[in-house]
Amino acid sequence: MKLKSGVDYCQCCLVITLSLMLMTCPILQLAKIVAFNKAGLHLSWIDHFYLILLIILIITILCLACNLHRDDPSSAISIALLVIIMVFILTWYFLLYRYTRITHYEMDIPLLCPAEYNYTSPLVKSACQIRSANLVFMWITGVIFALPFLFALLVWYLQYCPIPFIPFVGC
């Protein structure tokens, strides 16, 4: 695939970054589940739900990519998979909020796991660090998910609004 413009480079970088993030999130979530189980810490129902949703999202995105590679992007299957991904992305934002609210206080340790904190065991410290990394990666992935939509909105605004770009001013 030959990249022809700056937009192609941006899209390529965005796809690679998002792919890496989507692969990192379930790995961190699985590591959190294992670490919490080893440390004897309580897990919420949302931990398992989030992992299942991630796996389904990755499989759906892979199916869409395979279908787009061999078929017309306007085919019914491509459009259906794209709609499913849009629903998952909207679900992702709701899940980000709920997951953060539910798991923020699951340990009586500050979110950033300070080194001077008196941990009950090294396993608890590892579980805390994995929990922190998991939350950070979740939110970064959420922001990266939003970038294409914000870019599309900006392009639409610049294309269809006759006045120069002025924030908070309608068309």
Backbone hydrogen bonds, N-H to C=O, Kabsch-Sander energy under -0.5 kcal/mol:
donor,donor_aa,acceptor,acceptor_aa,energy
3,L,1,M,-0.5
9,Y,5,S,-1.8
10,C,6,G,-2.5
11,Q,7,V,-2.8
12,C,8,D,-2.6
13,C,9,Y,-2.7
14,L,10,C,-2.5
15,V,11,Q,-2.7
16,I,12,C,-2.4
17,T,13,C,-2.6
18,L,14,L,-2.7
19,S,15,V,-2.4
20,L,16,I,-2.4
21,M,17,T,-2.5
22,L,18,L,-2.7
23,M,19,S,-1.6
24,T,20,L,-2.0
25,C,21,M,-2.5
27,I,23,M,-1.0
28,L,24,T,-2.7
29,Q,25,C,-2.4
30,L,26,P,-2.7
31,A,27,I,-2.4
32,K,28,L,-2.4
33,I,29,Q,-2.3
34,V,30,L,-2.4
35,A,31,A,-2.8
36,F,32,K,-2.9
37,N,33,I,-2.1
38,K,34,V,-2.6
39,A,35,A,-2.3
40,G,36,F,-0.7
40,G,37,N,-0.7
41,L,36,F,-2.7
47,D,44,S,-1.0
48,H,44,S,-0.7
49,F,45,W,-2.0
50,Y,46,I,-2.6
51,L,47,D,-1.5
52,I,48,H,-2.3
53,L,49,F,-2.6
54,L,50,Y,-2.3
55,I,51,L,-2.1
56,I,52,I,-2.4
57,L,53,L,-2.7
58,I,54,L,-2.5
59,I,55,I,-2.2
60,T,56,I,-2.5
61,I,57,L,-2.5
62,L,58,I,-2.4
63,C,59,I,-2.3
64,L,60,T,-2.4
65,A,61,I,-2.6
66,C,62,L,-2.5
67,N,63,C,-2.5
68,L,64,L,-2.9
69,H,65,A,-1.9
70,R,66,C,-1.5
71,D,67,N,-1.8
75,S,72,D,-2.1
79,I,75,S,-2.3
80,A,76,A,-2.5
81,L,77,I,-2.7
82,L,78,S,-2.3
83,V,79,I,-2.3
84,I,80,A,-2.3
85,I,81,L,-2.3
86,M,82,L,-2.3
87,V,83,V,-2.3
88,F,84,I,-2.4
89,I,85,I,-2.5
90,L,86,M,-2.3
91,T,87,V,-2.5
92,W,88,F,-2.4
93,Y,89,I,-1.6
94,F,90,L,-1.6
95,L,91,T,-3.0
96,L,92,W,-2.9
97,Y,93,Y,-1.9
98,R,94,F,-2.5
99,Y,95,L,-3.4
100,T,96,L,-2.3
101,R,97,Y,-2.3
102,I,98,R,-2.8
103,T,99,Y,-2.8
104,H,100,T,-1.6
106,E,103,T,-1.4
113,C,110,P,-2.0
117,Y,114,P,-1.1
119,Y,117,Y,-1.3
125,K,121,S,-1.6
126,S,122,P,-2.4
127,A,123,L,-2.5
128,C,124,V,-2.3
129,Q,125,K,-2.3
130,I,126,S,-2.5
131,R,127,A,-2.4
132,S,128,C,-2.3
133,A,129,Q,-2.5
134,N,130,I,-2.5
135,L,131,R,-2.2
136,V,132,S,-2.4
137,F,133,A,-2.6
138,M,134,N,-2.3
139,W,135,L,-2.1
140,I,136,V,-2.4
141,T,137,F,-2.5
142,G,138,M,-2.0
143,V,139,W,-2.0
144,I,140,I,-2.5
145,F,141,T,-2.5
146,A,142,G,-1.4
147,L,143,V,-1.2
149,F,145,F,-0.5
150,L,146,A,-2.4
151,F,147,L,-2.7
152,A,148,P,-2.4
153,L,149,F,-2.3
154,L,150,L,-2.3
155,V,151,F,-2.6
156,W,152,A,-2.6
157,Y,153,L,-2.5
158,L,154,L,-2.7
159,Q,155,V,-2.2
160,Y,156,W,-2.5
161,C,157,Y,-1.7
166,I,164,P,-0.6
169,V,166,I,-1.4
